[in-house]
Amino acid sequence: MPTEIGTTQSDFVKNNSPLQGFTSSRSKFYLAFNDNLFIITHPGKLIQHYQFHTLRETEGIAVENDRPYIELARRPELLQIKNQQNKKN
């Protein structure tokens, strides 16, 4: 039986894009949609948003030592998120 552990009160993307990557680490959730990465706290508050311009879909996401890595579609390529300064509250 699935159990809801958190929820958000907002639409992250407005074009009905499906979730393309999800992972969690240290009470944070990481959601990836196309060229966007959202970092959310356990209660569902957006703490950080990154936007890329790769024009490619996300195939998967992983986190190591609070640093997200995004795998891009079409040809094998991995993005490492370095800039942690673009916080949005």
PDB file of N, CA, C and O in Angstrom:
ATOM      1  N   MET A   1       0.832  -1.188   0.000  1.00  0.00           N
ATOM      2  CA  MET A   1       0.000   0.000   0.000  1.00  0.00           C
ATOM      3  C   MET A   1       0.870   1.243   0.000  1.00  0.00           C
ATOM      4  O   MET A   1       1.704   1.406   0.891  1.00  0.00           O
ATOM      5  N   PRO A   2       0.698   2.121  -0.976  1.00  0.00           N
ATOM      6  CA  PRO A   2       1.467   3.369  -0.970  1.00  0.00           C
ATOM      7  C   PRO A   2       1.013   4.293   0.155  1.00  0.00           C
ATOM      8  O   PRO A   2      -0.162   4.316   0.522  1.00  0.00           O
ATOM      9  N   THR A   3       1.946   5.039   0.685  1.00  0.00           N
ATOM     10  CA  THR A   3       1.658   6.004   1.741  1.00  0.00           C
ATOM     11  C   THR A   3       2.197   7.355   1.321  1.00  0.00           C
ATOM     12  O   THR A   3       3.366   7.469   0.954  1.00  0.00           O
ATOM     13  N   GLU A   4       1.360   8.383   1.370  1.00  0.00           N
ATOM     14  CA  GLU A   4       1.803   9.733   1.031  1.00  0.00           C
ATOM     15  C   GLU A   4       2.671  10.261   2.161  1.00  0.00           C
ATOM     16  O   GLU A   4       2.267  10.248   3.324  1.00  0.00           O
ATOM     17  N   ILE A   5       3.864  10.723   1.813  1.00  0.00           N
ATOM     18  CA  ILE A   5       4.776  11.234   2.843  1.00  0.00           C
ATOM     19  C   ILE A   5       4.963  12.734   2.755  1.00  0.00           C
ATOM     20  O   ILE A   5       5.586  13.324   3.638  1.00  0.00           O
ATOM     21  N   GLY A   6       4.448  13.360   1.730  1.00  0.00           N
ATOM     22  CA  GLY A   6       4.553  14.806   1.580  1.00  0.00           C
ATOM     23  C   GLY A   6       3.801  15.240   0.350  1.00  0.00           C
ATOM     24  O   GLY A   6       3.489  14.428  -0.521  1.00  0.00           O
ATOM     25  N   THR A   7       3.513  16.514   0.279  1.00  0.00           N
ATOM     26  CA  THR A   7       2.802  17.048  -0.879  1.00  0.00           C
ATOM     27  C   THR A   7       3.187  18.501  -1.070  1.00  0.00           C
ATOM     28  O   THR A   7       3.671  19.147  -0.141  1.00  0.00           O
ATOM     29  N   THR A   8       2.977  19.006  -2.247  1.00  0.00           N
ATOM     30  CA  THR A   8       3.225  20.415  -2.524  1.00  0.00           C
ATOM     31  C   THR A   8       1.911  21.073  -2.902  1.00  0.00           C
ATOM     32  O   THR A   8       0.967  20.394  -3.307  1.00  0.00           O
ATOM     33  N   GLN A   9       1.845  22.360  -2.777  1.00  0.00           N
ATOM     34  CA  GLN A   9       0.639  23.115  -3.081  1.00  0.00           C
ATOM     35  C   GLN A   9       0.809  23.953  -4.334  1.00  0.00           C
ATOM     36  O   GLN A   9       0.175  25.000  -4.464  1.00  0.00           O
ATOM     37  N   SER A  10       1.649  23.514  -5.255  1.00  0.00           N
ATOM     38  CA  SER A  10       1.968  24.341  -6.420  1.00  0.00           C
ATOM     39  C   SER A  10       2.199  23.467  -7.642  1.00  0.00           C
ATOM     40  O   SER A  10       2.537  22.289  -7.524  1.00  0.00           O
ATOM     41  N   ASP A  11       2.011  24.057  -8.815  1.00  0.00           N
ATOM     42  CA  ASP A  11       2.389  23.407 -10.066  1.00  0.00           C
ATOM     43  C   ASP A  11       3.812  23.841 -10.388  1.00  0.00           C
ATOM     44  O   ASP A  11       4.104  25.036 -10.437  1.00  0.00           O
ATOM     45  N   PHE A  12       4.689  22.884 -10.604  1.00  0.00           N
ATOM     46  CA  PHE A  12       6.069  23.227 -10.921  1.00  0.00           C
ATOM     47  C   PHE A  12       6.230  23.558 -12.396  1.00  0.00           C
ATOM     48  O   PHE A  12       6.979  24.466 -12.756  1.00  0.00           O
ATOM     49  N   VAL A  13       5.537  22.831 -13.236  1.00  0.00           N
ATOM     50  CA  VAL A  13       5.559  23.112 -14.665  1.00  0.00           C
ATOM     51  C   VAL A  13       4.119  23.218 -15.144  1.00  0.00           C
ATOM     52  O   VAL A  13       3.237  22.516 -14.649  1.00  0.00           O
ATOM     53  N   LYS A  14       3.893  24.085 -16.095  1.00  0.00           N
ATOM     54  CA  LYS A  14       2.526  24.382 -16.527  1.00  0.00           C
ATOM     55  C   LYS A  14       2.117  23.684 -17.816  1.00  0.00           C
ATOM     56  O   LYS A  14       0.986  23.870 -18.266  1.00  0.00           O
ATOM     57  N   ASN A  15       2.985  22.893 -18.427  1.00  0.00           N
ATOM     58  CA  ASN A  15       2.658  22.272 -19.705  1.00  0.00           C
ATOM     59  C   ASN A  15       2.322  20.784 -19.585  1.00  0.00           C
ATOM     60  O   ASN A  15       2.430  20.046 -20.564  1.00  0.00           O
ATOM     61  N   ASN A  16       1.921  20.344 -18.408  1.00  0.00           N
ATOM     62  CA  ASN A  16       1.562  18.948 -18.153  1.00  0.00           C
ATOM     63  C   ASN A  16       2.704  17.980 -18.434  1.00  0.00           C
ATOM     64  O   ASN A  16       2.464  16.814 -18.749  1.00  0.00           O
ATOM     65  N   SER A  17       3.922  18.442 -18.325  1.00  0.00           N
ATOM     66  CA  SER A  17       5.083  17.589 -18.538  1.00  0.00           C
ATOM     67  C   SER A  17       5.143  16.536 -17.434  1.00  0.00           C
ATOM     68  O   SER A  17       4.962  16.859 -16.260  1.00  0.00           O
ATOM     69  N   PRO A  18       5.395  15.284 -17.801  1.00  0.00           N
ATOM     70  CA  PRO A  18       5.500  14.249 -16.770  1.00  0.00           C
ATOM     71  C   PRO A  18       6.807  14.390 -15.984  1.00  0.00           C
ATOM     72  O   PRO A  18       7.793  14.934 -16.482  1.00  0.00           O
ATOM     73  N   LEU A  19       6.791  13.903 -14.783  1.00  0.00           N
ATOM     74  CA  LEU A  19       7.995  13.869 -13.962  1.00  0.00           C
ATOM     75  C   LEU A  19       9.005  12.962 -14.649  1.00  0.00           C
ATOM     76  O   LEU A  19       8.680  11.831 -15.010  1.00  0.00           O
ATOM     77  N   GLN A  20      10.231  13.452 -14.831  1.00  0.00           N
ATOM     78  CA  GLN A  20      11.243  12.682 -15.551  1.00  0.00           C
ATOM     79  C   GLN A  20      12.359  12.184 -14.647  1.00  0.00           C
ATOM     80  O   GLN A  20      13.160  11.345 -15.060  1.00  0.00           O
ATOM     81  N   GLY A  21      12.423  12.681 -13.438  1.00  0.00           N
ATOM     82  CA  GLY A  21      13.425  12.211 -12.507  1.00  0.00           C
ATOM     83  C   GLY A  21      13.015  12.536 -11.091  1.00  0.00           C
ATOM     84  O   GLY A  21      12.497  13.619 -10.818  1.00  0.00           O
ATOM     85  N   PHE A  22      13.247  11.592 -10.183  1.00  0.00           N
ATOM     86  CA  PHE A  22      12.916  11.798  -8.777  1.00  0.00           C
ATOM     87  C   PHE A  22      13.921  11.040  -7.938  1.00  0.00           C
ATOM     88  O   PHE A  22      14.252   9.890  -8.230  1.00  0.00           O
ATOM     89  N   THR A  23      14.403  11.695  -6.891  1.00  0.00           N
ATOM     90  CA  THR A  23      15.221  11.025  -5.888  1.00  0.00           C
ATOM     91  C   THR A  23      15.122  11.824  -4.601  1.00  0.00           C
ATOM     92  O   THR A  23      14.591  12.934  -4.594  1.00  0.00           O
ATOM     93  N   SER A  24      15.624  11.272  -3.529  1.00  0.00           N
ATOM     94  CA  SER A  24      15.618  11.983  -2.250  1.00  0.00           C
ATOM     95  C   SER A  24      16.944  11.749  -1.546  1.00  0.00           C
ATOM     96  O   SER A  24      17.628  10.752  -1.779  1.00  0.00           O
ATOM     97  N   SER A  25      17.289  12.693  -0.677  1.00  0.00           N
ATOM     98  CA  SER A  25      18.520  12.613   0.083  1.00  0.00           C
ATOM     99  C   SER A  25      18.444  13.593   1.243  1.00  0.00           C
ATOM    100  O   SER A  25      18.144  14.770   1.039  1.00  0.00           O
ATOM    101  N   ARG A  26      18.707  13.135   2.432  1.00  0.00           N
ATOM    102  CA  ARG A  26      18.767  13.993   3.625  1.00  0.00           C
ATOM    103  C   ARG A  26      17.556  14.908   3.769  1.00  0.00           C
ATOM    104  O   ARG A  26      17.702  16.124   3.895  1.00  0.00           O
ATOM    105  N   SER A  27      16.370  14.326   3.751  1.00  0.00           N
ATOM    106  CA  SER A  27      15.111  15.064   3.931  1.00  0.00           C
ATOM    107  C   SER A  27      14.815  16.069   2.824  1.00  0.00           C
ATOM    108  O   SER A  27      14.047  17.008   3.032  1.00  0.00           O
ATOM    109  N   LYS A  28      15.414  15.885   1.653  1.00  0.00           N
ATOM    110  CA  LYS A  28      15.126  16.728   0.489  1.00  0.00           C
ATOM    111  C   LYS A  28      14.662  15.822  -0.651  1.00  0.00           C
ATOM    112  O   LYS A  28      15.116  14.687  -0.789  1.00  0.00           O
ATOM    113  N   PHE A  29      13.751  16.350  -1.458  1.00  0.00           N
ATOM    114  CA  PHE A  29      13.311  15.670  -2.662  1.00  0.00           C
ATOM    115  C   PHE A  29      13.844  16.438  -3.868  1.00  0.00           C
ATOM    116  O   PHE A  29      13.905  17.668  -3.845  1.00  0.00           O
ATOM    117  N   TYR A  30      14.222  15.730  -4.902  1.00  0.00           N
ATOM    118  CA  TYR A  30      14.737  16.310  -6.132  1.00  0.00           C
ATOM    119  C   TYR A  30      13.823  15.873  -7.270  1.00  0.00           C
ATOM    120  O   TYR A  30      13.678  14.679  -7.533  1.00  0.00           O
ATOM    121  N   LEU A  31      13.203  16.850  -7.949  1.00  0.00           N
ATOM    122  CA  LEU A  31      12.286  16.579  -9.047  1.00  0.00           C
ATOM    123  C   LEU A  31      12.854  17.176 -10.324  1.00  0.00           C
ATOM    124  O   LEU A  31      13.281  18.330 -10.331  1.00  0.00           O
ATOM    125  N   ALA A  32      12.867  16.404 -11.404  1.00  0.00           N
ATOM    126  CA  ALA A  32      13.391  16.882 -12.678  1.00  0.00           C
ATOM    127  C   ALA A  32      12.312  16.815 -13.748  1.00  0.00           C
ATOM    128  O   ALA A  32      11.661  15.786 -13.932  1.00  0.00           O
ATOM    129  N   PHE A  33      12.133  17.934 -14.454  1.00  0.00           N
ATOM    130  CA  PHE A  33      11.216  18.066 -15.581  1.00  0.00           C
ATOM    131  C   PHE A  33      11.984  18.751 -16.704  1.00  0.00           C
ATOM    132  O   PHE A  33      12.372  19.910 -16.558  1.00  0.00           O
ATOM    133  N   ASN A  34      12.212  18.068 -17.814  1.00  0.00           N
ATOM    134  CA  ASN A  34      12.906  18.665 -18.958  1.00  0.00           C
ATOM    135  C   ASN A  34      14.135  19.439 -18.505  1.00  0.00           C
ATOM    136  O   ASN A  34      15.060  18.828 -17.969  1.00  0.00           O
ATOM    137  N   ASP A  35      14.188  20.742 -18.691  1.00  0.00           N
ATOM    138  CA  ASP A  35      15.356  21.548 -18.333  1.00  0.00           C
ATOM    139  C   ASP A  35      15.226  22.195 -16.957  1.00  0.00           C
ATOM    140  O   ASP A  35      15.793  23.263 -16.730  1.00  0.00           O
ATOM    141  N   ASN A  36      14.506  21.584 -16.053  1.00  0.00           N
ATOM    142  CA  ASN A  36      14.307  22.144 -14.711  1.00  0.00           C
ATOM    143  C   ASN A  36      14.607  21.121 -13.641  1.00  0.00           C
ATOM    144  O   ASN A  36      14.292  19.939 -13.783  1.00  0.00           O
ATOM    145  N   LEU A  37      15.221  21.588 -12.567  1.00  0.00           N
ATOM    146  CA  LEU A  37      15.447  20.773 -11.384  1.00  0.00           C
ATOM    147  C   LEU A  37      14.914  21.547 -10.183  1.00  0.00           C
ATOM    148  O   LEU A  37      15.259  22.713  -9.987  1.00  0.00           O
ATOM    149  N   PHE A  38      14.079  20.902  -9.385  1.00  0.00           N
ATOM    150  CA  PHE A  38      13.501  21.509  -8.191  1.00  0.00           C
ATOM    151  C   PHE A  38      13.978  20.725  -6.970  1.00  0.00           C
ATOM    152  O   PHE A  38      13.946  19.494  -6.958  1.00  0.00           O
ATOM    153  N   ILE A  39      14.419  21.454  -5.945  1.00  0.00           N
ATOM    154  CA  ILE A  39      14.806  20.834  -4.687  1.00  0.00           C
ATOM    155  C   ILE A  39      13.775  21.263  -3.653  1.00  0.00           C
ATOM    156  O   ILE A  39      13.523  22.453  -3.462  1.00  0.00           O
ATOM    157  N   ILE A  40      13.186  20.278  -2.994  1.00  0.00           N
ATOM    158  CA  ILE A  40      12.039  20.506  -2.117  1.00  0.00           C
ATOM    159  C   ILE A  40      12.316  19.874  -0.761  1.00  0.00           C
ATOM    160  O   ILE A  40      12.875  18.780  -0.680  1.00  0.00           O
ATOM    161  N   THR A  41      11.926  20.563   0.297  1.00  0.00           N
ATOM    162  CA  THR A  41      12.070  19.994   1.633  1.00  0.00           C
ATOM    163  C   THR A  41      10.971  18.968   1.869  1.00  0.00           C
ATOM    164  O   THR A  41       9.995  18.912   1.121  1.00  0.00           O
ATOM    165  N   HIS A  42      11.130  18.167   2.896  1.00  0.00           N
ATOM    166  CA  HIS A  42      10.157  17.116   3.213  1.00  0.00           C
ATOM    167  C   HIS A  42       8.740  17.646   3.399  1.00  0.00           C
ATOM    168  O   HIS A  42       7.808  16.974   2.958  1.00  0.00           O
ATOM    169  N   PRO A  43       8.508  18.815   4.028  1.00  0.00           N
ATOM    170  CA  PRO A  43       7.125  19.296   4.116  1.00  0.00           C
ATOM    171  C   PRO A  43       6.561  19.817   2.795  1.00  0.00           C
ATOM    172  O   PRO A  43       5.381  20.164   2.742  1.00  0.00           O
ATOM    173  N   GLY A  44       7.360  19.884   1.725  1.00  0.00           N
ATOM    174  CA  GLY A  44       6.854  20.318   0.428  1.00  0.00           C
ATOM    175  C   GLY A  44       7.175  21.742   0.052  1.00  0.00           C
ATOM    176  O   GLY A  44       6.533  22.290  -0.844  1.00  0.00           O
ATOM    177  N   LYS A  45       8.147  22.370   0.703  1.00  0.00           N
ATOM    178  CA  LYS A  45       8.520  23.750   0.381  1.00  0.00           C
ATOM    179  C   LYS A  45       9.666  23.770  -0.626  1.00  0.00           C
ATOM    180  O   LYS A  45      10.677  23.089  -0.451  1.00  0.00           O
ATOM    181  N   LEU A  46       9.492  24.558  -1.680  1.00  0.00           N
ATOM    182  CA  LEU A  46      10.542  24.729  -2.679  1.00  0.00           C
ATOM    183  C   LEU A  46      11.698  25.507  -2.070  1.00  0.00           C
ATOM    184  O   LEU A  46      11.510  26.614  -1.566  1.00  0.00           O
ATOM    185  N   ILE A  47      12.902  24.925  -2.116  1.00  0.00           N
ATOM    186  CA  ILE A  47      14.057  25.637  -1.558  1.00  0.00           C
ATOM    187  C   ILE A  47      15.056  26.053  -2.630  1.00  0.00           C
ATOM    188  O   ILE A  47      15.871  26.947  -2.405  1.00  0.00           O
ATOM    189  N   GLN A  48      14.998  25.402  -3.811  1.00  0.00           N
ATOM    190  CA  GLN A  48      15.941  25.764  -4.865  1.00  0.00           C
ATOM    191  C   GLN A  48      15.395  25.316  -6.218  1.00  0.00           C
ATOM    192  O   GLN A  48      14.729  24.286  -6.323  1.00  0.00           O
ATOM    193  N   HIS A  49      15.687  26.105  -7.247  1.00  0.00           N
ATOM    194  CA  HIS A  49      15.269  25.778  -8.603  1.00  0.00           C
ATOM    195  C   HIS A  49      16.429  26.071  -9.542  1.00  0.00           C
ATOM    196  O   HIS A  49      17.060  27.124  -9.457  1.00  0.00           O
ATOM    197  N   TYR A  50      16.700  25.132 -10.432  1.00  0.00           N
ATOM    198  CA  TYR A  50      17.719  25.318 -11.466  1.00  0.00           C
ATOM    199  C   TYR A  50      17.039  25.166 -12.815  1.00  0.00           C
ATOM    200  O   TYR A  50      16.162  24.318 -12.983  1.00  0.00           O
ATOM    201  N   GLN A  51      17.440  25.981 -13.772  1.00  0.00           N
ATOM    202  CA  GLN A  51      16.930  25.838 -15.125  1.00  0.00           C
ATOM    203  C   GLN A  51      18.108  25.752 -16.081  1.00  0.00           C
ATOM    204  O   GLN A  51      19.049  26.542 -15.999  1.00  0.00           O
ATOM    205  N   PHE A  52      18.046  24.784 -16.988  1.00  0.00           N
ATOM    206  CA  PHE A  52      19.101  24.554 -17.957  1.00  0.00           C
ATOM    207  C   PHE A  52      18.561  24.860 -19.343  1.00  0.00           C
ATOM    208  O   PHE A  52      17.363  25.087 -19.510  1.00  0.00           O
ATOM    209  N   HIS A  53      19.426  24.865 -20.320  1.00  0.00           N
ATOM    210  CA  HIS A  53      19.014  25.102 -21.693  1.00  0.00           C
ATOM    211  C   HIS A  53      19.640  24.046 -22.598  1.00  0.00           C
ATOM    212  O   HIS A  53      20.334  24.365 -23.564  1.00  0.00           O
ATOM    213  N   THR A  54      19.383  22.794 -22.268  1.00  0.00           N
ATOM    214  CA  THR A  54      19.933  21.688 -23.047  1.00  0.00           C
ATOM    215  C   THR A  54      19.001  21.269 -24.179  1.00  0.00           C
ATOM    216  O   THR A  54      19.436  20.615 -25.126  1.00  0.00           O
ATOM    217  N   LEU A  55      17.713  21.642 -24.091  1.00  0.00           N
ATOM    218  CA  LEU A  55      16.683  21.243 -25.053  1.00  0.00           C
ATOM    219  C   LEU A  55      16.569  19.719 -25.155  1.00  0.00           C
ATOM    220  O   LEU A  55      16.217  19.177 -26.202  1.00  0.00           O
ATOM    221  N   ARG A  56      16.874  19.044 -24.046  1.00  0.00           N
ATOM    222  CA  ARG A  56      16.777  17.582 -23.982  1.00  0.00           C
ATOM    223  C   ARG A  56      16.039  17.188 -22.719  1.00  0.00           C
ATOM    224  O   ARG A  56      16.038  17.918 -21.728  1.00  0.00           O
ATOM    225  N   GLU A  57      15.414  16.028 -22.766  1.00  0.00           N
ATOM    226  CA  GLU A  57      14.688  15.544 -21.602  1.00  0.00           C
ATOM    227  C   GLU A  57      15.637  14.924 -20.586  1.00  0.00           C
ATOM    228  O   GLU A  57      16.742  14.496 -20.919  1.00  0.00           O
ATOM    229  N   THR A  58      15.186  14.886 -19.357  1.00  0.00           N
ATOM    230  CA  THR A  58      15.915  14.220 -18.287  1.00  0.00           C
ATOM    231  C   THR A  58      15.560  12.740 -18.302  1.00  0.00           C
ATOM    232  O   THR A  58      14.389  12.377 -18.412  1.00  0.00           O
ATOM    233  N   GLU A  59      16.565  11.896 -18.193  1.00  0.00           N
ATOM    234  CA  GLU A  59      16.334  10.449 -18.118  1.00  0.00           C
ATOM    235  C   GLU A  59      16.395   9.955 -16.690  1.00  0.00           C
ATOM    236  O   GLU A  59      15.741   8.967 -16.354  1.00  0.00           O
ATOM    237  N   GLY A  60      17.161  10.614 -15.843  1.00  0.00           N
ATOM    238  CA  GLY A  60      17.298  10.174 -14.467  1.00  0.00           C
ATOM    239  C   GLY A  60      18.058  11.191 -13.650  1.00  0.00           C
ATOM    240  O   GLY A  60      18.648  12.129 -14.187  1.00  0.00           O
ATOM    241  N   ILE A  61      18.036  10.993 -12.333  1.00  0.00           N
ATOM    242  CA  ILE A  61      18.704  11.920 -11.425  1.00  0.00           C
ATOM    243  C   ILE A  61      19.260  11.131 -10.247  1.00  0.00           C
ATOM    244  O   ILE A  61      18.666  10.149  -9.801  1.00  0.00           O
ATOM    245  N   ALA A  62      20.406  11.576  -9.755  1.00  0.00           N
ATOM    246  CA  ALA A  62      21.026  10.980  -8.570  1.00  0.00           C
ATOM    247  C   ALA A  62      21.632  12.111  -7.745  1.00  0.00           C
ATOM    248  O   ALA A  62      21.905  13.192  -8.266  1.00  0.00           O
ATOM    249  N   VAL A  63      21.841  11.855  -6.453  1.00  0.00           N
ATOM    250  CA  VAL A  63      22.438  12.845  -5.560  1.00  0.00           C
ATOM    251  C   VAL A  63      23.538  12.160  -4.766  1.00  0.00           C
ATOM    252  O   VAL A  63      23.348  11.074  -4.219  1.00  0.00           O
ATOM    253  N   GLU A  64      24.696  12.818  -4.712  1.00  0.00           N
ATOM    254  CA  GLU A  64      25.799  12.342  -3.884  1.00  0.00           C
ATOM    255  C   GLU A  64      26.381  13.533  -3.146  1.00  0.00           C
ATOM    256  O   GLU A  64      26.761  14.521  -3.776  1.00  0.00           O
ATOM    257  N   ASN A  65      26.457  13.462  -1.828  1.00  0.00           N
ATOM    258  CA  ASN A  65      26.974  14.550  -0.998  1.00  0.00           C
ATOM    259  C   ASN A  65      26.258  15.868  -1.290  1.00  0.00           C
ATOM    260  O   ASN A  65      26.905  16.908  -1.418  1.00  0.00           O
ATOM    261  N   ASP A  66      24.935  15.833  -1.396  1.00  0.00           N
ATOM    262  CA  ASP A  66      24.090  17.005  -1.670  1.00  0.00           C
ATOM    263  C   ASP A  66      24.348  17.637  -3.033  1.00  0.00           C
ATOM    264  O   ASP A  66      23.937  18.775  -3.257  1.00  0.00           O
ATOM    265  N   ARG A  67      25.001  16.955  -3.933  1.00  0.00           N
ATOM    266  CA  ARG A  67      25.235  17.458  -5.293  1.00  0.00           C
ATOM    267  C   ARG A  67      24.438  16.599  -6.279  1.00  0.00           C
ATOM    268  O   ARG A  67      24.704  15.406  -6.427  1.00  0.00           O
ATOM    269  N   PRO A  68      23.452  17.218  -6.957  1.00  0.00           N
ATOM    270  CA  PRO A  68      22.652  16.464  -7.928  1.00  0.00           C
ATOM    271  C   PRO A  68      23.406  16.221  -9.237  1.00  0.00           C
ATOM    272  O   PRO A  68      24.224  17.035  -9.669  1.00  0.00           O
ATOM    273  N   TYR A  69      23.107  15.086  -9.848  1.00  0.00           N
ATOM    274  CA  TYR A  69      23.602  14.720 -11.172  1.00  0.00           C
ATOM    275  C   TYR A  69      22.383  14.353 -12.010  1.00  0.00           C
ATOM    276  O   TYR A  69      21.519  13.605 -11.553  1.00  0.00           O
ATOM    277  N   ILE A  70      22.308  14.877 -13.243  1.00  0.00           N
ATOM    278  CA  ILE A  70      21.172  14.624 -14.112  1.00  0.00           C
ATOM    279  C   ILE A  70      21.666  13.945 -15.379  1.00  0.00           C
ATOM    280  O   ILE A  70      22.589  14.425 -16.037  1.00  0.00           O
ATOM    281  N   GLU A  71      21.037  12.818 -15.712  1.00  0.00           N
ATOM    282  CA  GLU A  71      21.334  12.128 -16.962  1.00  0.00           C
ATOM    283  C   GLU A  71      20.393  12.653 -18.039  1.00  0.00           C
ATOM    284  O   GLU A  71      19.180  12.711 -17.836  1.00  0.00           O
ATOM    285  N   LEU A  72      20.946  13.031 -19.168  1.00  0.00           N
ATOM    286  CA  LEU A  72      20.163  13.585 -20.274  1.00  0.00           C
ATOM    287  C   LEU A  72      19.812  12.502 -21.297  1.00  0.00           C
ATOM    288  O   LEU A  72      20.539  11.522 -21.456  1.00  0.00           O
ATOM    289  N   ALA A  73      18.692  12.697 -21.983  1.00  0.00           N
ATOM    290  CA  ALA A  73      18.212  11.742 -22.976  1.00  0.00           C
ATOM    291  C   ALA A  73      18.965  11.871 -24.301  1.00  0.00           C
ATOM    292  O   ALA A  73      19.757  12.795 -24.490  1.00  0.00           O
ATOM    293  N   ARG A  74      18.715  10.963 -25.185  1.00  0.00           N
ATOM    294  CA  ARG A  74      19.213  10.835 -26.561  1.00  0.00           C
ATOM    295  C   ARG A  74      20.613  10.250 -26.628  1.00  0.00           C
ATOM    296  O   ARG A  74      20.781   9.141 -27.134  1.00  0.00           O
ATOM    297  N   ARG A  75      21.593  10.934 -26.150  1.00  0.00           N
ATOM    298  CA  ARG A  75      22.938  10.353 -26.102  1.00  0.00           C
ATOM    299  C   ARG A  75      23.399  10.427 -24.651  1.00  0.00           C
ATOM    300  O   ARG A  75      23.036  11.365 -23.941  1.00  0.00           O
ATOM    301  N   PRO A  76      24.186   9.466 -24.200  1.00  0.00           N
ATOM    302  CA  PRO A  76      24.601   9.465 -22.793  1.00  0.00           C
ATOM    303  C   PRO A  76      25.392  10.717 -22.433  1.00  0.00           C
ATOM    304  O   PRO A  76      26.468  10.966 -22.976  1.00  0.00           O
ATOM    305  N   GLU A  77      24.852  11.482 -21.525  1.00  0.00           N
ATOM    306  CA  GLU A  77      25.522  12.697 -21.060  1.00  0.00           C
ATOM    307  C   GLU A  77      25.023  12.975 -19.648  1.00  0.00           C
ATOM    308  O   GLU A  77      23.843  12.785 -19.353  1.00  0.00           O
ATOM    309  N   LEU A  78      25.912  13.422 -18.785  1.00  0.00           N
ATOM    310  CA  LEU A  78      25.588  13.646 -17.381  1.00  0.00           C
ATOM    311  C   LEU A  78      25.901  15.087 -17.010  1.00  0.00           C
ATOM    312  O   LEU A  78      27.000  15.574 -17.277  1.00  0.00           O
ATOM    313  N   LEU A  79      24.937  15.776 -16.394  1.00  0.00           N
ATOM    314  CA  LEU A  79      25.168  17.126 -15.880  1.00  0.00           C
ATOM    315  C   LEU A  79      25.468  17.040 -14.392  1.00  0.00           C
ATOM    316  O   LEU A  79      24.788  16.323 -13.658  1.00  0.00           O
ATOM    317  N   GLN A  80      26.477  17.764 -13.949  1.00  0.00           N
ATOM    318  CA  GLN A  80      26.775  17.891 -12.528  1.00  0.00           C
ATOM    319  C   GLN A  80      26.370  19.295 -12.112  1.00  0.00           C
ATOM    320  O   GLN A  80      26.828  20.271 -12.707  1.00  0.00           O
ATOM    321  N   ILE A  81      25.522  19.410 -11.103  1.00  0.00           N
ATOM    322  CA  ILE A  81      25.046  20.706 -10.640  1.00  0.00           C
ATOM    323  C   ILE A  81      26.082  21.277  -9.676  1.00  0.00           C
ATOM    324  O   ILE A  81      26.315  20.713  -8.607  1.00  0.00           O
ATOM    325  N   LYS A  82      26.701  22.388 -10.048  1.00  0.00           N
ATOM    326  CA  LYS A  82      27.752  22.989  -9.228  1.00  0.00           C
ATOM    327  C   LYS A  82      27.293  24.243  -8.516  1.00  0.00           C
ATOM    328  O   LYS A  82      27.657  24.460  -7.360  1.00  0.00           O
ATOM    329  N   ASN A  83      26.501  25.076  -9.176  1.00  0.00           N
ATOM    330  CA  ASN A  83      26.115  26.368  -8.618  1.00  0.00           C
ATOM    331  C   ASN A  83      24.980  26.190  -7.613  1.00  0.00           C
ATOM    332  O   ASN A  83      23.866  25.848  -8.011  1.00  0.00           O
ATOM    333  N   GLN A  84      25.225  26.406  -6.354  1.00  0.00           N
ATOM    334  CA  GLN A  84      24.213  26.298  -5.304  1.00  0.00           C
ATOM    335  C   GLN A  84      23.747  27.670  -4.849  1.00  0.00           C
ATOM    336  O   GLN A  84      23.189  27.795  -3.759  1.00  0.00           O
ATOM    337  N   GLN A  85      23.962  28.709  -5.662  1.00  0.00           N
ATOM    338  CA  GLN A  85      23.665  30.080  -5.259  1.00  0.00           C
ATOM    339  C   GLN A  85      22.295  30.579  -5.711  1.00  0.00           C
ATOM    340  O   GLN A  85      21.851  31.622  -5.230  1.00  0.00           O
ATOM    341  N   ASN A  86      21.606  29.880  -6.615  1.00  0.00           N
ATOM    342  CA  ASN A  86      20.350  30.362  -7.188  1.00  0.00           C
ATOM    343  C   ASN A  86      19.152  29.963  -6.353  1.00  0.00           C
ATOM    344  O   ASN A  86      18.229  29.336  -6.875  1.00  0.00           O
ATOM    345  N   LYS A  87      19.132  30.297  -5.096  1.00  0.00           N
ATOM    346  CA  LYS A  87      18.031  29.910  -4.210  1.00  0.00           C
ATOM    347  C   LYS A  87      16.796  30.751  -4.481  1.00  0.00           C
ATOM    348  O   LYS A  87      16.878  31.958  -4.707  1.00  0.00           O
ATOM    349  N   LYS A  88      15.651  30.082  -4.453  1.00  0.00           N
ATOM    350  CA  LYS A  88      14.363  30.764  -4.561  1.00  0.00           C
ATOM    351  C   LYS A  88      13.501  30.283  -3.412  1.00  0.00           C
ATOM    352  O   LYS A  88      13.364  29.078  -3.200  1.00  0.00           O
ATOM    353  N   ASN A  89      12.933  31.185  -2.688  1.00  0.00           N
ATOM    354  CA  ASN A  89      12.062  30.811  -1.565  1.00  0.00           C
ATOM    355  C   ASN A  89      10.633  31.110  -1.907  1.00  0.00           C
ATOM    356  O   ASN A  89       9.740  30.868  -1.095  1.00  0.00           O
TER     357      ASN A  89
END
